[in-house]
């Protein structure tokens, strides 16, 4: 891995928190992701299943974690099953985790090779009453591929049909949404890498540069700072491309006088950052561009103040909508009749700001979190308002990642990344 070792205290704490939520005499199982094929002998780069990583720190394929807090045999209360490494694998694929390295990474003492799993599983399944299976119940999930977790669950339920079944996901949704201090440090590191990338492109962007060239500059800076690369598919959207919310082609030339919207950020140690900035390709905003830019920035600043413990996500978005409506009236994009006659299910401001303002972020860019439950300290949210004006040929989105505090305003993990219009102009023209 490119990232530096993570203190295994994080994973020890995470397992303890999960185990404390389990039913008596129950067992939970977590699988790594598959390596997905492309064609012939080509595969996509491996990405670890975030749940097994959260609970163990193990970041390789063909790994299984078993938690059985009430197991009569103490050594089987936490078990890792790993693909056995050997000299041939080390030569052709690189060194895999040894049992000793797995313990150092995870803090789990009992590590078996995968070929022993059937025998060990039979023993411990005779000793438990309930099995926790790990399903994907994220509110954005839309998965057509059968995952390794899915196949394992199918096998487990067929082989042991008499066991009661429970779900891991509701527990993980709540645990993963509240970040440990070590996790926040890792996310801060991801944000710091993103800052380096953004500052790099401020001196690189000029009229006639291509969007993909800017993407390459970001990637260069991310990789040289121990990131695998982008936390999500990057958006480098110049001119009217910014009005396509998920524009990812990044294949157009940047024209003088236009703006360019970036939604691009680095990962670090599987933790995401999520940044949006909008800059003038020629180095200077027009008056109209700056007026809209500053309106978006004011909405972001006011929205950020509302992210406090006890806030309900849906109520928060209603209040942000009111602030955005006021700004759109000031910009002449809406008039009072638009607001008076608006559809409550699709308010007038949605014509220019049609997406949400905030989502959880962590191991996933759109991280776990139950949106109907009140916000808590140490949850991390994005704040990302935007105004999109196809008729004027530009769109503006600004986004930071913030940590909810016990009291007061959130802590901005991106506070050092330039955002004020004047500062951006100064940096681009220095």
N, C-alpha and C positions, 0 to 999 in steps of 0.2 A: 504494500500500500504506500501511496505517496505521503499520507499524513503521518504525523508523529504518534507514538503510542498514547492511548487514552488511559487514564487512571482507572483500574478495574473496580475501584470503589463505586463508580457510577453504576456498573452493571450488577454488582452485588446488591446495591440499594434498590435498583429497579426490580430485581427478582424478589426481594423481600416484600416490596410493596405489592407486587402482583400476587404472591403466595398468600398474603394476608387477606386478600379478597376472595380467595377460592373457597368452595364448599368443603365441609369435612370429608376426609377420605377420598379426595379427588385428585386427578392427574391432568396436566396440561401439556400439549405437544406443539412445537413450533418447527417449521421447516424452512430451509433456505429456498431461494428462488432457483428455477432452472437457468441453464445457459441456453438462450433461445437461438435456433438456427436461422440462417438467412437463405442459403442455398449451397449446393455442393458441400464443401467442408468449412464454409464460413459461418461464423456465429456473431451475435451482437455482444458488445462488452458486458461482462457480468455485473449485475447490480444486486446487492444483497437485499433480501426481504427485510424491511425496516423493523419488523417486530422481533425477529430472532436477533437482529443486531442490537436493538434496544435492551434486550434481556441478557445478552451474552458478550457482545462486542466481536463475535465471530463473523468474519467478513469473507467467507469462501463458500463455494458451492457444495452440494451434497452434505449438508450439516443438519443435524436434528437436535433440538433441545427438549428435554423432558423435565418437568417440575412435578414433584410428588411430595409435598411437605409432610404428610402424615405417614409416609412409607415406614413400615416396621424396621427395615434395614436402612440405617442412617446414610450409608454411602449411596443409596439410590434415591435420595430426596432431591438431588440435582444431578442430571446426567447429560453429557454431550456425546453424541455419536458423530464421528468424523470419517471422511474418506481416508483410508490408510495411505500414507505417503510411502514412497520407496525411491530407490535410486533412479529408476527409469522415469518416473513422474518428475523428479527433481531436474533431470536433464532436459526433458522435452517441454515441460510446462512451468518449471520453477518450483521452489520448495513450498510445500503445503504445511499446515500446522502440525507439529508433533504434539503428543499428549502434554508434554511439559510446556510448550508454547501456548497451547490452548488454555491451560490452567493460568498461566501468567496473564493472558489476555482477558479471561472471563472471571477468574476466581473460582471456577468449578473444579473440584478435585477429581471427580469420577468421569473419566473420558474413555469411551470404548470406540473401536473401529466399527464401521457400518455393518460388516459381516456378522457381528455379534448381536445386532439389534433384535432379530426375531426371537432369539432365546431369552434375552433380557426383558423384552416387552411382554412375552408370555408370563414370565414370573411376576412382574409388577402389575399387569392387568388383572391377575387373580387376586390381587391385594387391594384394589380400589373399586369404588362403586360408580364414580362419575368420571367422564372424560371431557375435558375442555377442547373443543375444536376451534381452529382459527379461521374465521370467515372474514371476507372483506365487506364491511358495512359502511364504508365512508360515503357521505352523502353525494359525492361526485363520481363514485365508482361506476364504471360501465365496462366490464371485462368479459370478453368473449372467449379468450384463451383459457383452457384448463391448466391450472397451475400445478406445480409440484405439491403444494399444500392441498389442493382439491383432490388430487389422485391419492394422497396419503389418507385423507379423511375418508374417502370412499373405501379404501382397503380396510381401514381401522373399523369402520362401522359394519362392514360385511363379516370381518373376522370375529368381532366381539359385539354381537347385536344385543346382548342382554344388559349392557352398561347404559346408564343414564347419560344423556349428552347435554352439555352446557356450552356457552359461547364465551370465548376469550375477548372478543372485540369490544363489548361494552366496558369491560375493565380497562383494556388498553386505551380506549378512546379517552377515558378520564385521566388515566395516569400519564399518558404521553402528552396530553395537552398542557400539563403543568410542568414546567422545565426545572430540572436540577441546575444548581449553579455551574456545574461542570459543562452541562449542555449549553448554557447561555454563553460561557467562555468560548465554546466551539463555534457557536453561531456568530459571536462577535468576531472571531477569526475569519469566518467566511465573509462577513461584511467588510472587514479590513482588506481582504483580497479584492473584493468588488470595488472598493474605493480606489485601489491602485489601478485597476483596469479603467475606471471612469476617468481618473486624472490623466491616464495615458492617452485616451482618445480625445480629450479636450484640446491637446496640442496637435492631434493628428487630423481632425476633421477640417476639411476645406471644400469649397465648391468643386464638383466633378469627381470627388472620391466615390467609390462604389460601396454600397451597404455591406457587401461581403468582405470588403477590405477592413472595414471597421470591426466586423465580427471577428476577423482574424487577429486584430490587435487585442481585443478583449481576451481571446483564447490564449494568446502568447503570454499575457500578463498573469492569467489565472494559473496556467501550467507551471510557470516558473516560480510560483509561490505555493506549491504542493497541493493544488486543487486538481481533481480529475478533469475539471472544466466547468461547463455550464450546469447550474442547478436545474435548469429546464431549457427547452428549446428557445433560443434567444430571438427577440423581436428587435430588428433594426429597421425602423419604418420612417422613411423620408417623405416629405410632402403629404399628399393625400393617402399614402399607404398607412399613415397613423390612424386613419379612420376605419381601418380593418382591425378589429380588436386583437385577433390572433394572427396577424400577418407574420409569416415566418420564412417567406421566400428569400428575403434579404438579397435581391439580385438587381436592384435598380441604382442608377447613378443619382447622386445627391446634387440638387440644383441650387445655384446661388439664390439667396433670399428665402428659401424654404426652411422649415424646421425639420428636425429629425427626432423621433421619439424612440427612446431605448427602454425596453423591458428586458433586462439582462443582468444576471448575477452569478456569482460563483458558489459552488458547494465546497465544503471542507469536512472530511471525515464523515461523509454521508449526510451532513447537516446543510440545510439550504439557507441562502439569503435570497432576497427578492427586491430588486431595485427598479424603479422607473425614473427617468429623467428626460427632459426635452430641451434641446439646445438649438441655437441658430447656426445653420450651415456656414453662413458668411461671417459669423462671430458677433453679430449684433441683431437684437430683436427689433422689429418694427414697433411702432407705438401700439398698434392693435394686438400684435402677438404678445407684447409685454403685458398689456392690460389683461388679456385672457390668462396668461401665465400666472400673474400675481393673484388673480381670482382663484385659480386652482390651488395655489399655495396657501391662500387664506383658508380655503375649505379644509385642506389637509391639516393645517395647524389647529383649527377649531375642532375638527373631528378627533384628532389625537388626544385632546384634553378630556374627551368623554370616555376614553378607554380606562375605566377604573373598576375595582372589584364590585360585583353586584350588578353591573350593567348587563342587560339582555341584548343580544346581537341584533334581533329584529327591531327592537325599539331604537337602538343606536342608529340603524340605517334610516329610520323615519326622520330622526333629528338631523342627520347629515343631509337628507333630502331638502329639509327646510333651509339650511344654510346655502346649499347649492342653488335653490330657487332664487334666493335673494341676490346671489352673485349673477345669475343669468339675467335677472331683471336689470341689474346695473349695467350689464354689457349690451343690453338691447336685444338679446336673443329671445327673451320672453317678454310678453306684456301682461298687464293685470288681468285681461280677459282670458289669456291662456291659462292662468292659474285658477281663476274663478270657475272656469268651465272644464277643469281637468278631470280625468277619469281617476278615481281614488286607487284603482288597481294598477294604473300606469300613469303616475303623476306627470305633469307637464315637463319637469326637469329631465325626465328619462329620454326625451328627444336628443339631448346633448350629453347625457351621462347615464348610460344604460346598464352599467355593471355595478357590482357591489363595491363597497369601500374597503372592507377588511376581511381577511381570513386568517385562520391559524397558520403558523409556519413553524417548521422544526425539521425532523428527519424527512418529511415530505414537504414540498413547497406548499401544497394545500394539505396541511397536516391534520392529524386527528383532533377532534374536539366536538362535543355535543352542543350544537348551537342554541338549543332551547334552554340550556342551563346557564346560570349567571357566570360572568367572567370572574376569574380569580387572579390573585397575585402570581407572578412568574409565568403566566400565559404570554406567548409572543404572538403578536398580530402584525399584519401589514396594515398600512394606511395608504390608500391609492385612489384618490379622486381623479377625475379627468373631465375635460370638455372637448367634444369632437364636433368639428364644423366642416363637413364636406364642401359646403358651398363656398367656403373661404380657403379651402385647400390645405388645412392643417388640423391637427389634433394634439392635445397636450395632456399628458398624464404624469403625475409626480407620486413617488412611492418611497416610503421608509418602512423599516421593521422596528417595532417597539415592544418593550417588555413592561407589562402591567406591574405597578408597584403596590405595596400594601396601602400606602397613602400618597396623595399627590398625583402629578402627571406621570405618564409612562416614561421609561428611559429609552432614548432613541439610540439603537445600535448603529445607526447611520448618521449620527450627528456630525461627523467629520467629513461627510461627502458633500461637496458643494451643491447648493440648491437655489440660493437667492439669484435672481436674474442678473443683477449687477455683478455679482462675484463670478458667475459663469462667463459673462462678457469680458471681464478683466482677465480671467485665466486664458480664454481663447485668444486674446489679443496681446498677451504679454510676450 
